[in-house]
Amino acid sequence: MKIGILCTGDEILTGKTVNTNYSHIARRLFEYGFEVNWGAVVGDQREAIHQAMEFAASLSDAVIVNGGLGPTVDDLTQEVAAKVAKVELELNQEWLDHIAGWYRSRGRVMPDNNQKQAFLPAGSELMDNPIGTACGFALDINRVRFFFTPGVPRELHMMLEQEVLPRLQSLRGISLHTHIKRFHSFGIGESRADKMLAKAAQMAESSQIKLGFQSHYPQLETKLVANATTRDVPEMMGPIEGEIRDCLGSFIVSEDDQTLEGNICRILQESGTSVSIVEMHTAGLINSRLHACKEQGDLVKVGVVSQTMGDLHELFKLPNGEQTLPAAAERVAVLASQQNKSTYGLAVLTERYFVGREQGGIDIHLGIVKNGNVQYRKSRMPGSPNWTRLGAVELGLDFLRRSLAGLSVHELIDFEQH
């Protein structure tokens, strides 16, 4: 089944907004076994949207249109869709009541221009949007089923899963059971993972399961996708999943919808322990990611973010004998734990290094303590400040994960200078 994707909006067309919606839609369609055969972006111009809809209908079995369902004058999707389908716009009282209720629940009065969002092309099938005011709808244009979705990413994601994909499955006419397994790893690049998983790739190919990689630094996603007419897909995947776990081992930081920070918080919660964190060059992202976990509670006792070692020397009253970063990382970890009565203390301290007159990257000094037992690790990470910042955050979190799980903290990673 061939699917077209049409995204609308001047902000997308001009590059002011990165079009992550397209990549999300295309990725989910691929995972469900659909073929994306056409894609386009058009601005907020009636004629351009009109022509794109007609062209998409000539190429695809179904089309997903994203954006242009808002209340403002440049939101044109409903109007143009009605014109292309040669029908009138009609007020959908059910959706108008939904919008009014959405504003009431927030103690606000619905602006008059939001009524525009309740006018849909005659004959449309409403697709629910429980977290927004943009009404999704489905409509036949030139005997091709069009699905119209909101541009707000979180609204799109929910509508795609709950409304669009089930309808596409029904249109396809066969009941395909899709099973997706994801492994998220840190420290291994694509080429190394590809070599490590050569046997897993052969096993997948023989089972007609797709194995692929998606690199989003600093993590790598290894994904298995299977589409079958039977429900025994998980059993088919089991041996391949086991091979991947065996090969990637401790580099796997989470699976499926889990996150690295979520797993850290889970371990802390299950063990009844806590951590205090001191970090440099990270913009506080280690603390931020841990605090975003729903399990967090009081697992993170305190987070200190410093720009310079001078600030840390003053804050922790470090003696002169601990001016070097290796010694400071260990001592700061100990003091952070003691002062805040946490089980663990983690320090992620950094200093720049230079190649000639140019900054080459950063040296990362990591220290962690539990019950007086200190572990230390140093990593040299080349690259730009933004690149090394992301690397330092992930390295610090992974250092903590490994310590909590009793794994080696000295495993070399592909992103550091060996």
C-alpha positions in Angstrom: 0.0 0.0 0.0 1.5 3.3 -1.1 1.2 6.3 1.2 1.9 10.0 0.3 2.9 12.6 2.9 2.1 16.3 2.4 3.3 18.8 5.0 2.1 22.4 4.9 3.4 25.7 6.4 5.6 28.6 5.5 7.7 28.0 8.5 8.5 24.5 7.2 9.0 25.5 3.6 11.5 28.3 4.6 13.4 26.2 7.1 12.5 28.3 10.1 11.1 25.1 11.7 12.7 21.7 11.3 10.2 19.3 9.8 10.4 16.5 12.4 6.8 15.6 11.7 7.6 14.2 8.3 10.3 11.9 9.6 8.1 10.7 12.4 5.2 9.9 10.1 7.5 8.2 7.5 9.3 6.1 10.2 6.0 4.9 11.8 4.6 4.0 8.3 7.7 2.0 7.5 7.5 0.2 10.8 3.9 -0.8 10.0 4.9 -2.2 6.6 3.6 0.7 4.5 5.5 2.1 1.5 6.0 5.9 1.5 6.1 6.6 -2.2 5.8 10.4 -2.2 6.4 13.4 0.0 6.3 17.1 -0.3 6.3 20.4 1.6 4.2 23.4 0.5 3.7 26.8 2.0 0.5 28.5 3.1 -0.8 29.3 -0.4 -4.2 28.0 -1.5 -3.1 27.1 -5.1 0.1 25.3 -4.0 -1.8 23.2 -1.4 -4.6 22.5 -4.0 -2.2 21.3 -6.7 -0.2 19.2 -4.1 -3.4 17.4 -3.0 -4.4 16.6 -6.5 -1.0 15.4 -7.4 -0.7 13.2 -4.3 -4.1 11.7 -5.1 -2.8 10.6 -8.5 0.2 8.7 -7.0 -0.8 7.1 -3.8 -3.4 4.8 -2.2 -3.7 7.1 0.8 -2.3 10.5 1.8 -1.5 12.0 5.2 -1.7 15.8 5.2 0.0 17.5 8.2 -0.5 21.1 9.4 -2.9 24.0 8.6 -5.7 23.0 11.0 -5.3 26.0 13.3 -7.6 29.0 13.9 -5.5 31.7 12.1 -5.9 33.1 8.6 -2.9 31.2 7.3 -4.4 27.8 8.3 -6.0 26.8 5.0 -6.2 23.0 5.0 -10.0 22.5 5.6 -10.9 25.2 3.1 -8.6 23.8 0.4 -9.6 20.2 1.1 -13.3 21.0 0.6 -12.5 22.7 -2.7 -10.4 19.8 -4.0 -13.1 17.4 -2.9 -15.8 19.6 -4.5 -17.9 19.8 -1.3 -18.9 22.6 1.2 -17.5 23.3 4.6 -20.0 22.4 7.4 -20.0 23.2 11.1 -19.3 20.1 13.2 -21.2 21.0 16.4 -19.5 18.1 18.3 -16.1 19.5 17.7 -17.2 23.1 18.5 -18.4 21.8 21.8 -15.0 20.0 22.3 -13.1 23.3 21.7 -15.3 25.3 24.1 -14.9 22.6 26.7 -11.1 22.6 26.2 -11.0 26.3 27.0 -13.4 26.0 29.9 -11.2 23.3 31.5 -8.4 25.8 31.6 -10.5 28.7 33.0 -10.6 30.5 29.6 -13.2 31.7 27.1 -12.9 30.3 23.6 -11.8 33.1 21.1 -14.2 33.5 18.2 -11.6 32.6 15.6 -11.4 29.1 17.1 -14.8 28.3 15.6 -13.0 28.0 12.3 -11.5 24.8 13.5 -14.9 23.2 13.7 -15.8 23.7 10.0 -15.0 20.5 8.1 -15.6 19.4 4.5 -19.0 17.7 4.1 -18.7 14.0 4.4 -15.6 14.1 6.6 -14.9 11.5 9.2 -13.8 13.1 12.5 -10.5 11.9 14.0 -10.2 12.8 17.7 -7.6 15.1 19.2 -8.0 14.8 23.0 -5.1 17.1 23.8 -5.7 20.0 21.4 -8.3 22.1 19.5 -7.3 21.1 15.9 -9.8 18.6 14.6 -8.4 15.7 12.6 -10.5 14.3 9.8 -10.5 11.8 7.0 -11.9 12.5 3.5 -12.0 10.9 0.1 -10.5 13.0 -2.7 -10.5 11.5 -6.2 -11.2 8.0 -4.6 -8.1 8.3 -2.4 -8.4 8.4 1.4 -6.8 11.6 2.9 -6.0 11.9 6.5 -5.7 15.4 7.9 -3.6 15.8 11.0 -2.4 18.8 13.3 1.0 20.3 13.0 1.7 20.3 16.8 4.1 17.3 17.2 2.6 15.8 20.3 -0.9 16.1 18.9 0.2 14.5 15.6 1.9 11.6 17.4 -1.2 10.7 19.4 -3.5 11.0 16.4 -1.2 9.0 14.2 -1.2 6.1 16.7 -4.8 6.2 17.8 -6.6 7.3 14.7 -4.6 7.1 11.4 -2.6 3.9 11.7 -5.6 1.8 12.7 -7.6 3.2 9.7 -4.7 2.5 7.3 -4.5 -1.1 8.6 -8.2 -1.5 7.9 -7.8 0.0 4.4 -4.9 -2.4 3.6 -7.4 -5.2 3.9 -5.0 -7.7 5.6 -4.3 -8.0 9.2 -0.6 -7.5 9.6 0.8 -7.8 13.1 3.7 -5.4 13.5 6.3 -6.0 16.2 9.1 -3.5 16.8 12.0 -4.0 19.2 14.4 -1.2 20.0 17.8 -1.3 21.7 19.3 2.0 22.8 23.1 1.9 23.3 25.8 4.4 24.2 29.5 4.1 23.2 29.2 2.2 20.0 29.0 3.8 16.5 27.1 2.4 13.5 30.0 0.7 11.8 31.1 -1.1 15.0 27.6 -2.2 15.8 27.1 -3.5 12.3 30.2 -5.6 12.6 29.3 -6.8 16.1 25.8 -7.8 14.9 26.7 -9.6 11.7 25.2 -12.9 13.0 22.1 -11.2 14.2 21.7 -9.6 10.8 21.9 -13.0 9.1 19.3 -14.4 11.6 17.0 -11.5 10.9 17.3 -11.8 7.1 16.5 -15.5 7.2 13.4 -14.8 9.3 12.3 -11.9 7.0 12.8 -9.4 9.8 14.4 -6.1 9.2 17.4 -5.1 11.3 18.5 -1.5 11.1 20.3 1.3 12.9 19.5 4.9 13.6 22.2 7.1 15.0 21.2 10.1 17.1 24.3 11.1 18.9 25.2 10.3 21.6 23.1 7.1 21.4 22.6 4.5 18.7 19.2 2.8 18.2 19.3 -0.8 16.9 15.8 -1.8 15.7 14.1 -5.0 14.6 10.9 -4.7 12.6 8.7 -7.6 11.6 5.3 -7.6 9.8 3.5 -10.9 9.7 -0.1 -12.2 9.2 0.3 -14.3 12.4 0.7 -13.4 16.0 3.8 -15.3 16.6 6.1 -12.4 15.7 7.6 -12.1 19.3 8.6 -15.7 19.2 10.2 -15.2 15.8 12.2 -12.3 17.2 13.2 -13.9 20.5 16.5 -15.5 19.4 17.6 -12.4 17.5 16.9 -10.2 20.5 19.0 -12.6 22.6 21.9 -12.4 20.1 21.8 -8.6 20.1 21.8 -8.5 23.9 24.7 -10.9 24.0 26.8 -8.9 21.5 26.1 -5.3 22.7 26.1 -6.3 26.3 26.7 -3.5 28.8 26.6 -0.9 26.0 22.7 -1.3 26.0 21.4 1.5 28.2 17.7 0.9 27.7 15.1 -0.9 25.5 12.0 0.1 23.7 10.4 3.2 25.3 12.7 3.2 28.3 15.4 5.8 28.7 18.9 5.8 30.2 17.8 8.2 33.0 14.6 6.3 33.6 16.6 3.1 34.2 18.9 5.0 36.6 15.9 6.3 38.6 14.3 2.8 38.6 17.5 1.3 40.1 17.8 4.0 42.7 14.1 3.6 43.6 14.2 -0.2 43.9 17.4 -0.2 46.0 16.2 2.6 48.2 19.2 4.7 47.4 19.9 8.3 46.3 22.5 10.4 44.6 23.9 13.9 44.7 25.4 15.3 41.5 28.0 17.9 40.7 28.5 18.7 37.0 30.5 21.0 34.7 30.2 21.9 31.0 26.8 20.2 30.8 24.4 23.2 31.3 22.9 21.1 34.1 21.5 18.5 31.7 22.4 15.5 33.9 20.3 16.8 36.7 17.6 17.9 34.3 17.2 14.5 32.7 17.0 12.7 36.1 14.5 15.2 37.5 12.3 14.6 34.5 11.8 11.0 35.4 8.4 10.2 36.9 10.1 7.9 39.4 12.5 10.6 40.5 10.8 11.7 43.8 13.7 12.5 46.2 16.2 10.2 44.5 18.4 13.1 43.5 19.2 14.9 46.7 20.9 17.9 45.2 22.3 19.1 41.9 25.2 21.5 41.6 26.1 23.1 38.2 29.4 24.9 38.0 31.1 26.8 35.2 34.6 26.8 36.7 36.7 24.8 39.0 37.3 27.9 41.1 33.6 27.9 42.0 33.8 24.3 43.2 37.0 24.9 45.2 35.2 27.7 47.0 32.0 25.7 47.5 33.6 22.6 48.8 36.7 24.2 50.4 39.0 21.8 48.6 42.5 21.6 50.1 45.5 22.7 48.1 46.6 19.1 47.6 43.4 18.4 45.7 43.8 21.0 43.0 44.2 18.5 40.2 41.0 17.4 38.5 41.4 13.6 39.2 41.7 14.3 42.9 39.1 16.9 42.8 36.6 14.6 41.0 37.0 12.0 43.7 36.9 14.5 46.6 33.8 16.4 45.2 31.9 13.2 44.8 32.6 12.3 48.5 31.7 15.7 49.8 28.5 15.9 47.7 27.4 12.6 49.2 28.3 13.5 52.7 26.9 17.0 52.8 23.6 16.0 51.3 23.3 12.6 53.1 22.9 10.7 49.8 24.0 7.1 49.1 26.0 8.1 46.1 27.9 11.2 45.1 28.7 11.8 41.4 31.1 14.4 40.0 31.5 15.1 36.3 34.3 17.7 36.0 35.8 19.0 32.8 38.7 21.0 31.4 39.5 22.1 27.9 42.6 20.8 26.0 44.2 22.4 23.0 45.8 21.1 19.8 48.2 23.9 18.9 46.2 27.1 19.4 42.9 25.5 18.7 40.7 23.9 21.3 40.7 20.1 20.6 37.9 19.1 23.0 37.6 18.4 26.7 39.0 16.0 29.3 36.2 14.6 31.4 37.0 13.5 35.0 34.3 11.4 36.6 34.2 10.3 40.2 31.5 8.4 42.1 31.4 7.2 45.7 29.3 4.8 47.7 30.0 4.1 51.4 33.5 5.6 51.1 34.4 3.5 48.0 35.5 5.8 45.2 35.7 5.0 41.4 37.4 7.3 39.0 37.4 7.5 35.2 39.0 9.9 32.7 37.9 10.4 29.1 39.3 12.6 26.4 36.5 13.7 24.1 37.4 15.6 20.9 35.0 17.9 19.1 33.1 21.2 19.3 31.7 22.5 22.6 28.2 21.4 21.7 29.3 18.0 20.7 31.4 17.4 23.8 28.6 18.8 26.0 26.2 16.1 24.8 29.0 13.5 25.1 29.8 14.5 28.7 26.2 14.4 29.7 25.7 10.9 28.3 29.0 9.7 29.7 28.1 11.0 33.2 24.8 9.3 33.1 26.2 6.1 31.8 29.0 6.2 34.4 26.3 6.4 37.1 24.2 3.6 35.5 27.2 1.3 35.3 28.2 2.0 38.9 24.6 1.3 40.1 24.4 -1.9 38.1 27.8 -3.2 39.2 29.2 -3.0 35.6 32.7 -1.9 34.6 33.0 1.8 34.4 36.2 1.7 32.3 34.7 0.3 29.0 36.2 2.4 26.1 33.7 4.1 23.9 33.9 5.1 20.2 33.5 8.8 20.9 36.6 9.3 23.1 40.2 9.5 22.1 41.9 6.2 22.9 
